[in-house]
Amino acid sequence: MPSPAGSLRIGVLQAIAACFAWAFAFIGPLILSDWPGLAVAAGRYIAYGAASLLTLWLLHRRGQVQLRDAGLWRESLLLTLFGNLLYYALLSVAVQKAGYVMPTLIIGLLPVTVSLAARWRQRRPITLRYGWALLLILIGLWLAQVPALDALGSLHTTSRDERIGWLCAAGSTLLWTVYGVMNAERLKARPGVSGLQWTSLQGTAALPFALLLFAANQPDAGHDGADWALFIAVSLFLGLVTSWLANTLWNLSSTRLPPSLLGQMIVFETVGGIAYGAIWTGAWPAATVLVGTAVLIGGVIVALSERQPA
């Protein structure tokens, strides 16, 4: 069994890997820009739900999971609606209407919102070291997204679609703040439930809603076989890697890290989103983006140096 320090390191690595997998969620809607944002979200969660259903069936056959706990299913359903379906539906619309830069900035506030919400729930005071960590994260976000912040200064010149996109991104940030805190709390309250089972329960609970969402947002008839092949490929990657694998890693990390520290790990989703966006657009990040990324990581390092509760 790893030592407390070893467990902390493992939890940090699991959280970082989860965030880099999650970051692809910003690029998926751009790759599928000809598809409705809600259809992209539905495709992701159909793939996630199918993989989760198969996983639960295999775990049940091995006697490793109990599927008759109604309370567990209720919690999984509520959490998956907040942190998966509704969150990503809003994010997909935000990216398609406003591009990936501003939504990345707004979603980038999650390390602060989740960490502060978790701290408040734990009744923990704001220490000087914790305050410095949050300040560095905010400065890093600002530096990394200077062009987007410049756009805020000329709000009257932005289009209606862009403003809708920003509102959707803000809504998704609120939903995932609630999800991030409650998911960690409920998982720790059920020590007999593994991270893999918790992930698969939520994915399975999302499946019927994802099917209904896709049925209600059918794409037009103009898509040919190649378009459908791309949609299926991206949906599978989003469902299997960006959802199933990433969520499992995050849930495993949730059992090793205190929620307020776990929240700050989400900076790596912003780092990944910036990196993937640069690769997709073929544009090398500006110097401010690189400096901002370094400051973001510095903020996490400061947070890690704070004495953690037992």
C-alpha positions in Angstrom: 0.0 0.0 0.0 1.5 3.4 -1.0 2.5 5.9 1.6 0.4 9.1 2.0 3.0 11.0 -0.1 3.1 8.2 -2.7 -0.7 8.1 -2.8 -0.7 11.9 -3.3 1.7 11.7 -6.2 -0.3 8.9 -7.8 -3.5 11.0 -7.4 -1.8 14.0 -9.0 -0.6 11.9 -12.0 -4.1 10.4 -12.5 -5.7 13.8 -12.4 -3.3 15.3 -14.9 -3.8 12.4 -17.3 -7.6 12.8 -16.9 -7.4 16.5 -17.7 -5.4 16.0 -20.9 -7.9 13.4 -22.0 -10.8 15.8 -21.2 -9.1 18.6 -23.1 -9.9 17.0 -26.4 -13.6 17.9 -25.7 -12.8 21.4 -26.9 -11.6 20.2 -30.3 -14.2 17.5 -31.0 -17.0 20.0 -31.8 -14.5 21.9 -34.1 -13.7 18.7 -36.0 -17.4 18.1 -36.4 -18.3 21.7 -37.1 -20.9 20.7 -39.7 -22.8 18.7 -37.1 -25.2 20.2 -34.5 -23.5 20.7 -31.2 -26.1 18.7 -29.3 -25.7 15.8 -31.8 -21.9 15.9 -31.0 -22.7 15.7 -27.3 -25.1 12.9 -27.9 -22.6 10.9 -30.0 -20.0 11.2 -27.2 -22.3 9.9 -24.5 -23.8 7.2 -26.6 -20.3 5.8 -27.0 -19.5 6.4 -23.3 -22.8 4.8 -22.2 -22.2 1.7 -24.4 -18.7 1.2 -23.0 -19.9 1.7 -19.4 -22.8 -0.8 -19.9 -20.3 -3.4 -21.2 -18.0 -2.7 -18.2 -20.8 -3.0 -15.7 -21.9 -6.3 -17.2 -18.3 -7.7 -17.0 -17.9 -6.5 -13.4 -21.3 -8.0 -12.5 -20.3 -11.4 -14.1 -17.2 -11.4 -11.9 -19.2 -10.6 -8.8 -17.4 -7.2 -8.4 -20.4 -5.0 -8.5 -23.9 -4.8 -7.0 -26.5 -3.3 -9.4 -29.6 -3.4 -7.1 -28.7 -0.3 -5.0 -31.5 2.2 -6.0 -29.8 5.0 -4.1 -26.5 4.4 -6.1 -28.4 4.6 -9.4 -30.2 7.8 -8.3 -26.9 9.5 -7.4 -25.3 8.3 -10.7 -28.2 9.7 -12.7 -28.2 13.1 -11.1 -24.4 13.4 -11.3 -24.2 12.4 -14.9 -27.0 14.8 -15.9 -25.1 17.7 -14.3 -21.5 16.8 -15.1 -21.8 15.0 -18.3 -24.8 15.5 -20.6 -25.9 19.0 -19.8 -22.3 20.2 -19.2 -21.0 19.0 -22.6 -24.1 19.9 -24.5 -23.6 23.5 -23.4 -19.9 23.4 -24.1 -20.4 22.0 -27.6 -22.8 24.8 -28.4 -20.4 27.3 -26.9 -17.4 26.1 -28.9 -19.3 26.0 -32.2 -20.8 29.5 -31.7 -17.8 31.3 -30.1 -14.7 29.2 -31.1 -12.5 27.4 -28.7 -10.6 30.4 -27.2 -13.3 32.1 -25.0 -15.0 28.9 -23.9 -11.5 27.6 -22.9 -11.0 30.7 -20.9 -14.4 30.5 -19.1 -14.1 26.8 -18.5 -10.6 27.5 -17.3 -12.0 29.2 -14.2 -13.0 25.7 -13.0 -9.8 25.2 -11.0 -10.8 28.2 -9.0 -14.5 27.7 -8.7 -14.3 24.0 -7.9 -11.5 24.5 -5.4 -13.2 27.4 -3.6 -16.5 25.5 -3.5 -14.8 22.4 -2.1 -13.0 24.5 0.5 -16.2 26.1 1.5 -17.9 22.7 1.9 -15.0 21.5 4.0 -15.1 24.6 6.2 -11.4 25.1 5.6 -9.9 28.6 5.9 -8.2 30.4 3.0 -4.5 30.1 3.9 -1.8 32.4 2.6 -0.3 29.6 0.5 -3.6 28.6 -0.9 -4.4 32.2 -1.8 -1.1 32.6 -3.6 -1.8 29.4 -5.5 -5.2 30.7 -6.7 -3.7 34.1 -7.6 -1.1 32.4 -9.8 -3.7 30.3 -11.5 -5.8 33.4 -12.2 -2.8 35.3 -13.5 -1.8 32.3 -15.7 -5.4 32.1 -17.1 -5.3 35.8 -17.9 -1.9 35.6 -19.6 -2.8 32.5 -21.6 -6.0 34.1 -22.9 -5.0 37.8 -23.5 -6.5 37.9 -27.0 -9.8 36.6 -25.7 -9.8 39.2 -22.9 -9.1 41.9 -25.4 -12.3 40.8 -27.1 -14.2 41.4 -23.9 -13.2 45.0 -24.1 -15.2 45.4 -27.3 -18.3 43.5 -26.4 -20.5 45.6 -28.6 -18.7 44.4 -31.7 -19.3 40.7 -30.9 -22.0 38.8 -32.7 -25.1 37.4 -31.1 -23.8 33.9 -31.6 -20.6 34.7 -29.7 -22.5 36.1 -26.7 -24.7 33.0 -26.7 -21.6 30.8 -26.8 -20.1 32.7 -23.8 -23.3 32.3 -21.8 -23.3 28.5 -22.6 -19.7 28.3 -21.4 -20.6 30.1 -18.2 -23.5 27.7 -17.7 -21.3 24.7 -18.2 -18.8 26.0 -15.7 -21.5 26.3 -13.1 -22.8 22.8 -13.7 -19.3 21.3 -13.5 -18.5 23.2 -10.4 -21.4 21.5 -8.7 -20.6 18.2 -10.2 -16.9 18.3 -9.3 -17.5 18.8 -5.6 -20.5 16.5 -5.2 -18.9 13.7 -7.3 -15.9 13.6 -5.0 -18.0 13.8 -1.9 -20.4 11.0 -2.9 -17.5 8.7 -4.1 -15.7 9.1 -0.8 -19.0 8.4 1.1 -19.1 5.0 -0.7 -15.7 3.3 0.0 -17.0 0.0 -1.4 -17.5 1.5 -4.9 -14.4 1.6 -7.1 -13.6 4.5 -9.5 -14.2 2.2 -12.4 -17.7 1.2 -11.2 -18.6 4.8 -10.3 -17.6 5.9 -13.9 -19.5 3.1 -15.5 -22.6 3.7 -13.4 -22.7 7.3 -14.6 -22.1 6.4 -18.2 -24.8 3.8 -18.2 -27.2 6.2 -16.6 -26.4 8.7 -19.4 -27.1 6.3 -22.2 -30.9 6.5 -22.6 -30.7 10.3 -22.4 -28.0 10.5 -25.0 -30.1 8.3 -27.4 -33.0 10.7 -26.9 -30.8 13.7 -27.4 -29.5 12.3 -30.7 -33.0 11.4 -31.8 -34.1 15.0 -31.1 -31.1 16.6 -32.9 -30.9 14.5 -36.1 -28.5 16.0 -38.6 -29.7 17.0 -42.0 -29.6 14.5 -44.9 -26.5 16.2 -46.5 -24.0 14.0 -44.7 -22.4 11.3 -46.8 -20.6 8.1 -45.7 -17.3 9.9 -45.1 -19.0 12.4 -42.9 -20.7 9.7 -40.9 -17.4 7.8 -40.5 -15.7 10.9 -39.1 -18.7 11.5 -36.7 -18.5 7.9 -35.5 -14.7 8.0 -35.1 -14.7 11.3 -33.1 -17.7 10.1 -31.0 -15.9 6.9 -30.1 -12.7 8.8 -29.1 -14.8 11.3 -27.1 -16.8 8.5 -25.5 -14.0 6.0 -24.8 -11.0 8.3 -24.0 -12.4 11.7 -23.2 -15.2 10.3 -21.0 -14.8 6.7 -19.9 -11.0 6.6 -19.4 -10.7 10.2 -18.2 -13.6 9.9 -15.8 -12.2 6.7 -14.4 -8.8 8.3 -13.8 -10.4 11.3 -12.2 -12.6 9.2 -9.9 -9.5 7.2 -8.9 -7.7 10.5 -8.2 -10.8 11.7 -6.2 -10.1 9.0 -3.6 -6.5 10.2 -3.1 -6.7 14.0 -3.2 -8.7 16.4 -1.0 -11.4 18.1 -3.1 -9.9 21.6 -2.9 -6.6 20.4 -4.3 -8.3 18.2 -6.8 -10.2 21.2 -8.1 -6.9 23.0 -8.9 -5.7 20.0 -11.0 -8.2 21.1 -13.6 -5.7 23.7 -14.8 -4.2 20.9 -16.9 -7.5 20.7 -18.9 -6.9 24.3 -19.8 -3.3 23.6 -20.7 -4.4 20.7 -22.9 -7.1 22.7 -24.5 -4.7 25.4 -25.5 -2.2 22.9 -26.8 -4.7 20.9 -28.8 -6.3 24.2 -30.1 -2.8 25.3 -31.4 -2.2 22.0 -33.1 -5.7 22.1 -34.7 -5.3 25.6 -36.0 -1.7 25.2 -36.9 -0.7 28.4 -35.1 2.1 28.4 -32.5 1.0 29.8 -29.2 1.9 33.4 -28.5 4.6 34.1 -25.8 1.9 35.2 -23.4 0.2 31.8 -23.8 3.4 30.0 -23.0 4.2 32.2 -20.0 0.6 31.9 -18.8 0.8 28.1 -19.0 4.0 28.1 -16.9 2.3 30.3 -14.3 -0.7 28.0 -14.2 1.5 25.0 -13.5 3.4 27.1 -10.9 0.1 27.8 -9.1 -0.6 24.0 -8.9 2.9 23.4 -7.5 2.3 26.0 -4.8 -1.0 24.3 -4.0 0.7 21.0 -3.7 3.2 22.4 -1.2 0.3 23.3 1.2 -0.1 20.9 4.1 -3.0 18.7 3.2 -5.7 17.5 5.7 -5.3 14.0 7.0 
